[in-house]
């Protein structure tokens, strides 16, 4: 997600089934990107299509919540 984009209430992440960790996708402007707007966006995020391999990668859906930590005046 680019910093100035509207943040969605749900995001999708690519999960490596071998180690259970989220996989990032390189973005020249913002380093690695982990959050995508849809499962399709996540699967198609790599230019060589490596995340289309459903045996190796899964897509997890997360609900994004915001918690107020400190209110500024």
Secondary structure, DSSP 8 states (H G I E B T S, - for coil): --TTS---SEEEEEEETTT--EE-EEETTTEEE--BSSHHHHHT-STT-GGG-TTTEEEEEEE----------
